[in-house]
Amino acid sequence: MRSNRWGRNRSRLAAVLLAMVAAIGLSGLIAAPAQAEYSNCVGDETGARVCFEPKGEWLRVCDTDGDGRHASAAVRGSADSRWFEVGAYDGDGSCQYYNFDMPEDSTICYVAMVVEGEQVQYYYVPFSGRVSAGSGTVKGSCPYFDPDTVLMD
């Protein structure tokens, strides 16, 4: 008699544990690996979010608002003499991924922007800082940023 009750309790316990694990996973408390990799982010959820992953030198640009404009990043690597634009053009919720083949000792700066046509509508402060392509650490401030001088895509 006792073993039947233990068997039922074990089944209930397993069901409760499975439900808890599923609830935690769905609630976002445990990030998916692809989400967790991008930690150097600028911008916000009201227009543009830009993140850099040093492993592989990937930049992710996401449009976070369905306002008809597109999210962009102004990007400047340590070997670049000016800022240039890369964007997410597929509307609200879309992200574009850009792979930069950068030496490990180089750095990248990026600014999240909202663009309409080829006009920067606004950009987000703070900027990224000079992010290391090797380690992802910030190694100083970015060069002067003027949105009117960004080479648009």
SULPEUR-V861743 format. One record per residue. RES is the residue in one letter. SS is DSSP state (~ for helix, > for strand, _ for the rest). Layout:
res: {RES RES}
ss: {SS SS}
This chain:
res: {M R S N R W G R N R S R L A A V L L A M V A A I G L S G L I A A P A Q A E Y S N C V G D E T G A R V C F E P K G E W L R V C D T D G D G R H A S A A V R G S A D S R W F E V G A Y D G D G S C Q Y Y N F D M P E D S T I C Y V A M V V E G E Q V Q Y Y Y V P F S G R V S A G S G T V K G S C P Y F D P D T V L M D}
ss: {_ ~ ~ ~ ~ ~ ~ ~ ~ ~ ~ ~ ~ ~ ~ ~ ~ ~ ~ ~ ~ ~ ~ ~ ~ ~ ~ _ _ _ _ _ ~ ~ ~ ~ ~ _ _ > > > > _ _ _ _ > > > > > > _ _ _ _ > > > > > > _ _ _ _ _ _ > > > > > > > > _ _ _ _ _ _ > > > > > _ _ _ _ _ _ > > > > > _ _ _ _ _ _ _ > > > > > > > > > > _ _ > > > > > _ _ _ _ _ _ _ > > _ _ _ _ _ > _ _ _ _ _ _ _ _ ~ ~ ~ _ > _ _}
